[in-house]
Amino acid sequence: MCRLWLIWVALAIGGCMSVSDMGQVAHDQLSDAGVLDHSQTRRLNNFRLQPDSFMYIAQGPFVPPGGTYPRPNVVAEEAFSAFIQYFPMVRRAPQPLGLEEALSEARGYGANYLLYTRFAASDDRVGNTDEFQDQNADRLGIDSGVVQMMVIETTTRYLIDSATIRARGGLLTLYNHKPADLLGPPMRDYARSLLGVSQ
């Protein structure tokens, strides 16, 4: 009798929602509860770019406060890895640049848009035994970071869009992670939103 009841419940749930939808809902719930990584992206505009747009990606030399020093060009590297999946023409600056220098390089390469990024905040908590021995025990916790991005049209210097990504780690992803490890998924989501693609 119990097995029949479980089969009936499974069929009822399966008829309402696909397996992929159930997986996405479970992931969202676990992220909200702090078990998995979580991010929130806020955009200034809802502007869409053409899929064949040439995007130049650069990171500002700003060092986030808080005593943590991520790799100098890590945001641009993560953004490049995310955007190359959706934009066929993407180029990245090899080192951090000021805004004027980044715009000049983007124009020099013939890029339509400059994606200018920076780490606004970064909190790298203790996430492995080596860090635990080097730092205080009160630094044990979940990593977090804030990234700011601007999409600027290179010819007119017009600000097309501005976005802020707030990311935090989860309890299951605590070990051996850095704030930069949280950037990949929200940047892919942002690249998709610039194209108006949901998945």
Phi, psi and chi 1 to 4 in degrees:
 res  aa     phi    psi   chi1   chi2   chi3   chi4
   1 MET       -  -41.0 -178.1   66.0  178.0      -
   2 CYS   -64.8  -39.1 -175.1      -      -      -
   3 ARG   -65.3  -40.8  -74.0 -176.4 -176.6  173.2
   4 LEU   -61.4  -40.0  -72.7  174.2      -      -
   5 TRP   -63.4  -44.1  175.4 -106.3      -      -
   6 LEU   -65.1  -40.5  -71.2  175.3      -      -
   7 ILE   -63.4  -41.5  -68.5  171.5      -      -
   8 TRP   -64.2  -41.7 -177.8   81.9      -      -
   9 VAL   -64.3  -43.3  169.3      -      -      -
  10 ALA   -62.8  -41.4      -      -      -      -
  11 LEU   -66.6  -38.5  -71.4  173.3      -      -
  12 ALA   -65.4  -43.1      -      -      -      -
  13 ILE   -68.8  -41.8  -68.1  173.1      -      -
  14 GLY   -63.1  -31.5      -      -      -      -
  15 GLY   -72.6  -23.6      -      -      -      -
  16 CYS   -89.1  -28.7  -62.0      -      -      -
  17 MET  -147.3  139.3 -170.6  179.4  -67.1      -
  18 SER   -74.7  164.8   68.9      -      -      -
  19 VAL   -63.4  -41.0  174.8      -      -      -
  20 SER   -65.1  -37.7   60.1      -      -      -
  21 ASP   -65.6  -41.1  -70.7  -17.8      -      -
  22 MET   -62.1  -40.5  -72.2  171.6   49.1      -
  23 GLY   -64.2  -41.5      -      -      -      -
  24 GLN   -65.4  -42.0 -175.3   61.3   46.2      -
  25 VAL   -63.9  -42.7  168.5      -      -      -
  26 ALA   -62.8  -42.4      -      -      -      -
  27 HIS   -62.2  -44.5 -178.9  -89.0      -      -
  28 ASP   -62.6  -42.3  -67.3  -15.5      -      -
  29 GLN   -65.1  -43.3  -65.2  -66.6  -31.4      -
  30 LEU   -67.4  -33.6  -69.4  172.0      -      -
  31 SER   -67.2  -45.5  -64.4      -      -      -
  32 ASP   -62.3  -32.4  -69.6  -16.4      -      -
  33 ALA   -79.9   -7.7      -      -      -      -
  34 GLY    88.1   11.0      -      -      -      -
  35 VAL   -82.4  -39.3  177.5      -      -      -
  36 LEU  -113.8  168.2  -62.4  176.1      -      -
  37 ASP   -56.3  147.2  -64.9  -13.3      -      -
  38 HIS  -138.1  142.0  176.5   76.8      -      -
  39 SER  -143.1  155.1   65.9      -      -      -
  40 GLN  -136.2  128.0  179.5 -177.0   33.8      -
  41 THR  -114.2  129.7  -56.7      -      -      -
  42 ARG  -118.1  123.6  -68.0 -157.7  173.5  156.7
  43 ARG  -104.3  147.4  -69.7 -177.3   61.1 -175.0
  44 LEU   -77.2  -43.8  177.7   67.4      -      -
  45 ASN  -123.7  168.9  -64.6  -40.8      -      -
  46 ASN  -112.3   38.3 -164.1   18.4      -      -
  47 PHE   -75.4  142.0 -164.8   85.4      -      -
  48 ARG  -113.6  144.3  -67.3 -177.1 -178.9  176.4
  49 LEU  -103.4  156.7  -57.3 -178.5      -      -
  50 GLN   -72.9  143.6  -65.1  -65.4  -36.9      -
  51 PRO   -60.8  -25.2  -19.7   28.9      -      -
  52 ASP   -94.3   16.2   60.5  -12.3      -      -
  53 SER   -66.4  140.2  -60.8      -      -      -
  54 PHE   -92.2  116.5 -177.6    3.2      -      -
  55 MET  -109.9  127.8 -176.9   82.7   64.0      -
  56 TYR  -106.3  129.4 -171.0   77.8      -      -
  57 ILE  -112.9  129.9  -60.6  172.5      -      -
  58 ALA  -140.8  157.1      -      -      -      -
  59 GLN  -120.7  138.4  177.4  177.7  -20.6      -
  60 GLY   -71.8  158.0      -      -      -      -
  61 PRO   -79.6    6.2   27.3  -32.1      -      -
  62 PHE   -61.2  131.3  178.9   78.5      -      -
  63 VAL  -100.4  123.1  176.6      -      -      -
  64 PRO   -65.6  147.0   22.7  -30.9      -      -
  65 PRO   -71.0  164.4   25.6  -32.4      -      -
  66 GLY   113.3    1.3      -      -      -      -
  67 GLY    81.1    4.8      -      -      -      -
  68 THR  -104.8  139.8   58.6      -      -      -
  69 TYR  -124.3   91.8  -58.5   99.0      -      -
  70 PRO   -67.2  163.7   16.1  -20.1      -      -
  71 ARG   -49.9  141.4  -71.1 -167.7  -32.7  -92.9
  72 PRO   -55.8  -35.2  -23.7   31.6      -      -
  73 ASN  -118.5   24.6 -149.2   29.6      -      -
  74 VAL   -66.9  -34.5   67.1      -      -      -
  75 VAL   -68.3  -42.7 -180.0      -      -      -
  76 ALA   -64.2  -38.0      -      -      -      -
  77 GLU   -64.3  -45.3  -67.3  166.4    6.5      -
  78 GLU   -65.6  -40.5  -69.0  -68.1  -28.1      -
  79 ALA   -64.2  -41.2      -      -      -      -
  80 PHE   -60.8  -45.7  179.0   81.5      -      -
  81 SER   -60.7  -34.0  -63.4      -      -      -
  82 ALA   -78.3  -45.1      -      -      -      -
  83 PHE   -74.6  -28.3  -86.2   69.9      -      -
  84 ILE   -64.1  -20.9 -164.0   69.3      -      -
  85 GLN   -75.2  -18.8  -62.1  178.0   40.2      -
  86 TYR  -122.2  -24.7  -58.6   97.4      -      -
  87 PHE  -115.1  122.4  -69.2   88.3      -      -
  88 PRO   -70.3  -23.8   22.2  -29.7      -      -
  89 MET  -116.0   99.3  -65.2 -175.7  -71.3      -
  90 VAL  -136.0  138.2 -179.9      -      -      -
  91 ARG  -135.5  147.9 -168.4  172.8 -177.6  102.8
  92 ARG  -122.9  141.2  176.1 -178.7   60.8   82.2
  93 ALA   -69.2  138.4      -      -      -      -
  94 PRO   -74.2  -18.3   23.5  -30.3      -      -
  95 GLN  -146.3  165.4   71.9  -85.1  -21.7      -
  96 PRO   -60.4  143.2  -24.4   33.8      -      -
  97 LEU  -133.9  152.4  -59.2  171.1      -      -
  98 GLY   -70.6  163.7      -      -      -      -
  99 LEU   -61.1  -46.2  179.7   57.9      -      -
 100 GLU   -63.5  -40.9  -67.2  -58.6  -37.5      -
 101 GLU   -65.8  -39.7 -168.4  177.1    2.0      -
 102 ALA   -65.4  -41.8      -      -      -      -
 103 LEU   -63.1  -41.2  -84.8  167.6      -      -
 104 SER   -63.3  -44.0  176.8      -      -      -
 105 GLU   -65.4  -41.1  -77.6 -157.0   12.7      -
 106 ALA   -60.9  -43.9      -      -      -      -
 107 ARG   -63.6  -39.6  -76.4 -168.1 -152.9  100.5
 108 GLY   -61.0  -33.8      -      -      -      -
 109 TYR   -85.4   -6.6  -75.1  112.8      -      -
 110 GLY    81.0   23.0      -      -      -      -
 111 ALA   -73.1  145.0      -      -      -      -
 112 ASN   -77.1  -37.7  -54.4  111.9      -      -
 113 TYR  -135.0  148.8  -60.0   99.9      -      -
 114 LEU  -108.8  125.1  166.5   67.3      -      -
 115 LEU   -98.3  105.9  175.8   66.8      -      -
 116 TYR  -104.2  124.3 -165.8   68.4      -      -
 117 THR  -124.6  162.2   65.4      -      -      -
 118 ARG  -162.4  151.8   73.4  170.8 -174.6  157.0
 119 PHE   -81.5  111.7 -117.6  134.8      -      -
 120 ALA   -83.7  -30.4      -      -      -      -
 121 ALA  -154.0  146.8      -      -      -      -
 122 SER  -150.4  124.7  175.3      -      -      -
 123 ASP  -123.7   99.4 -171.3    5.8      -      -
 124 ASP   -93.6  101.3 -176.0   13.2      -      -
 125 ARG   -86.2  166.2  -65.6  -69.3 -179.4  146.7
 126 VAL   -64.4  125.0  171.2      -      -      -
 127 GLY  -131.7    3.6      -      -      -      -
 128 ASN  -153.8  174.6   59.3   37.4      -      -
 129 THR   -67.5  -34.6   53.2      -      -      -
 130 ASP   -63.5  -45.7  -67.5  -23.8      -      -
 131 GLU   -65.0  -35.5  -68.5  175.7   -9.3      -
 132 PHE   -63.1  -39.0 -173.9   77.1      -      -
 133 GLN   -73.1  -31.9  -68.4  169.5   -3.1      -
 134 ASP   -81.9  -27.5  -66.2  -18.6      -      -
 135 GLN  -118.8  177.5  -58.8 -179.2   34.4      -
 136 ASN   -74.4  152.2  -64.5  -28.7      -      -
 137 ALA   -65.7  -24.0      -      -      -      -
 138 ASP   -72.9   -6.2   62.6  -15.5      -      -
 139 ARG   -87.3   -2.3  -67.3  -76.4  -56.1  147.2
 140 LEU   -66.8  132.3 -175.4   67.1      -      -
 141 GLY   164.8 -159.9      -      -      -      -
 142 ILE  -101.8  131.8  -65.7  172.1      -      -
 143 ASP   -68.5  153.3  -63.7  -25.5      -      -
 144 SER  -150.5  161.1   62.6      -      -      -
 145 GLY  -162.6  156.6      -      -      -      -
 146 VAL  -128.0  127.4  178.3      -      -      -
 147 VAL  -119.8  135.9  171.4      -      -      -
 148 GLN  -112.2  140.3  -64.1  169.8  -29.6      -
 149 MET  -136.6  144.7  -61.0 -177.9  -69.6      -
 150 MET  -129.4  136.8  -63.8 -174.2  -63.5      -
 151 VAL  -107.3  116.7  178.6      -      -      -
 152 ILE  -119.7  132.2  -57.2  169.8      -      -
 153 GLU   -72.9  126.7 -167.0  170.8   25.7      -
 154 THR   -70.1  -34.9   56.3      -      -      -
 155 THR   -76.1  -38.9   54.2      -      -      -
 156 THR  -102.3  -10.9   62.5      -      -      -
 157 ARG    62.8   20.4  -61.9  174.6   55.9   99.8
 158 TYR   -77.5  132.6 -177.9   74.1      -      -
 159 LEU   -78.2  107.3 -179.5   65.1      -      -
 160 ILE   -76.0  -44.8  -61.3  -64.7      -      -
 161 ASP  -155.9  155.3 -168.5   26.1      -      -
 162 SER  -137.5  138.0  176.5      -      -      -
 163 ALA  -141.0  149.6      -      -      -      -
 164 THR  -125.4  127.2  -58.5      -      -      -
 165 ILE  -109.0  123.2  -65.3  174.2      -      -
 166 ARG  -109.5  119.9  -62.7 -179.8 -176.9  -81.5
 167 ALA  -126.9  144.1      -      -      -      -
 168 ARG  -140.2  151.1   64.3  165.1  168.8   72.6
 169 GLY   -77.8 -179.4      -      -      -      -
 170 GLY  -125.9  167.9      -      -      -      -
 171 LEU   -62.4  -35.3  -68.3  174.2      -      -
 172 LEU   -79.4  -15.2  -66.2 -178.4      -      -
 173 THR  -113.0   21.9   56.2      -      -      -
 174 LEU   -69.2  -40.3  168.0   69.3      -      -
 175 TYR   -68.7  125.8 -177.1   73.1      -      -
 176 ASN    60.1   30.1 -143.7   20.6      -      -
 177 HIS  -106.2  157.8  -91.3 -149.6      -      -
 178 LYS  -122.2  160.2  -59.0  -76.5 -177.2 -166.3
 179 PRO   -55.4  -33.3  -28.4   35.7      -      -
 180 ALA   -64.3  -25.6      -      -      -      -
 181 ASP   -68.7  -14.0  -62.1  -30.6      -      -
 182 LEU   -87.8   -7.1  -53.9  170.3      -      -
 183 LEU   -84.6  -26.5  -59.9 -178.8      -      -
 184 GLY   -55.4  -59.5      -      -      -      -
 185 PRO   -59.6  -45.8  -25.9   35.2      -      -
 186 PRO   -67.0  -29.2   17.8  -27.5      -      -
 187 MET   -71.9  -35.4  -75.1 -169.4  166.5      -
 188 ARG   -64.5  -40.3  -76.6 -168.2  -65.8  -84.4
 189 ASP   -61.8  -40.2  -69.4  -17.3      -      -
 190 TYR   -66.3  -42.0 -178.3   59.4      -      -
 191 ALA   -60.2  -42.9      -      -      -      -
 192 ARG   -63.5  -40.6  -77.8 -165.2  -63.3  -96.2
 193 SER   -66.9  -31.7   72.2      -      -      -
 194 LEU   -65.9  -27.6  -76.2  173.3      -      -
 195 LEU   -91.2  -11.0  -71.3  174.2      -      -
 196 GLY    77.2   26.0      -      -      -      -
 197 VAL  -104.1  133.0  176.6      -      -      -
 198 SER   -82.1  -37.7   60.1      -      -      -
 199 GLN  -123.1      -  -71.4  -65.2  -28.9      -
